[in-house]
Amino acid sequence: MTTLVIAEHDNAGLKAATLNTVAAATAIGGDVHVLVAGHNAGEAAKAASQIAGVAKVIHADGAALENGLAENLAAQVLAIVENEAEGYSHILFPSTASGKNVAPRVAAKLDVAQISDIIKVVSTDTFERPIYAGNAIATVQSSDGKKVITVRATGFDAAAASGGSAPVESVAAVADSGKSSFVGREVSKSDRPELTSAKIIVSGGRALGSEEKFKEVLTPLADKLGAAIGASRAAVDAGYAPNDLQVGQTGKIVAPELYIALGISGAIQHLAGMKDSKVIVAINKDEEAPIFSVADYGLVADLFTAVPELIEKL
């Protein structure tokens, strides 16, 4: 039994979710192989070979794979998986925007049912995944010969990034499918940690009242703590914060060591995205706010008074 993990990377290095996905593959058992498909991605392949628990790295390098277009990446995965010499029983993707884009294409081509967003491996064919915005956990068993799975990164501790010495095998890259093309990428630059990998997150909700207040209250606290900034969907919908800061079921799933929720009532969709955080601190003037049901520390107070006082004490 061999599991293939599809690495998420930027051609220069691996994304953090790859390590969590390798940890899930290790829990399944058997050998773990990692596919690094990109262009001039030798450094990413080298990094993958050093992950503890990885038996082999497959490196596909071609111009068609440079930007991670779903059609081309899916074709590359299929070219490897359909080679029965390796006998891959499980194909694992990080449950990220990229992974969720590619995995269904692979599952459809293999004519199997995708198993989405797993948070626990029960056995080689049985997994747990959250449903109803995380309020219930479903145990899913699959009899498919090949199991295509997306892994929720917050459900597994990251595998060690060093300590491994897996060989790197180069394979031919697939040709461009011609079904889509890369036009451009607009990347927002920030000195702050990336939201999904930050150890501390300060999030704001609709109670902040405006984009100006959102920045005025959250930025000094985040600066003091070296934290990433997040937002509830209500704050994003109101225009206080950009979409890429949204935490929740329809935003980003996070599990930092410390999550500070300011003026966030705690809608079920938001809780689904952050309740796995190690320590949750909530400040809200509504003592009945649902956020307090998951908070380790709660302060019923006006955030416009409490946050400046907190910053002063830090």
Secondary structure, 3 states (H helix, E strand, C coil): CEEEEECCECCCCECHHHHHHHHHHHHHCCEEEEEEEECCCHHHHHHHHCCCCCCEEEEEECHHHCCCCHHHHHHHHHHHHCCCCCCEEEEEEECCHHHHHHHHHHHHHHCCCCEEEECEEEECCEEEEEECCCCEEEEEECCCCCEEEEECHHHCCCCCCCCCCCCEEEECCCCCCCCCCCCCCCCCCCCCCCHHHCCEEEEECHHHCCHHHHHHHHHHHHHHHCCEEEECHHHHHCCCCCHHHEECCCCECCCCCEEEEECCCCCHHHHHHHCCCCEEEEECCCCCCHHHHCCCEEECCCHHHHHHHHHHHC
